[in-house]
């Protein structure tokens, strides 16, 4: 179930182009940006396809999605997922994230 929620979240956010924008630094800003944190760095999903997933690097934290403060039941809690190297990319710049390498999504450091 958690895998399905993560995959749907990343897919929807990538397709919608959701981002933090504004830069106001307010609590909750970009809460549903698809943000994942791995090894002290934040990564955001991109629409890039046609990449090769490499070895598993570890585990990332997927930020909670709580962008509807008046309806707390619609949010998604913080979760974890696998992090994989992307062939030809430095992991400090891009990684693939997902519960399985065959469905991992390309993300870039922000």
Long-range contacts (C-beta under 8 A, 24 or more apart in sequence): 2-79, 2-99, 3-98, 3-99, 3-100, 5-76, 5-79, 6-62, 6-79, 6-81, 6-98, 6-99, 7-98, 7-99, 7-103, 7-105, 9-34, 9-62, 9-65, 9-76, 10-34, 10-45, 10-97, 10-98, 10-105, 11-105, 13-45, 14-45, 14-46, 14-47, 14-105, 15-47, 19-44, 28-66, 28-67, 28-69, 31-63, 31-64, 31-65, 31-66, 31-67, 32-65, 32-66, 32-67, 33-63, 34-62, 34-107, 35-62, 35-63, 36-60, 36-61, 36-62, 36-63, 36-81, 36-83, 36-97, 36-107, 37-61, 37-63, 38-83, 38-95, 38-97, 39-91, 41-92, 41-109, 42-109, 42-110, 43-94, 43-95, 43-97, 43-107, 43-108, 43-109, 43-110, 44-107, 44-108, 44-110, 45-105, 45-106, 45-107, 46-106, 46-107, 46-108, 48-106, 49-106, 51-86, 51-87, 51-89, 51-96, 51-106, 52-86, 52-87, 52-88, 53-84, 53-85, 53-86, 53-87, 53-96, 53-101, 53-102, 53-104, 54-84, 54-85, 54-86, 54-87, 55-84, 55-85, 56-82, 56-83, 56-84, 56-101, 57-83, 57-84, 57-85, 57-91, 57-95, 58-82, 58-83, 59-83, 60-95, 60-97, 62-97
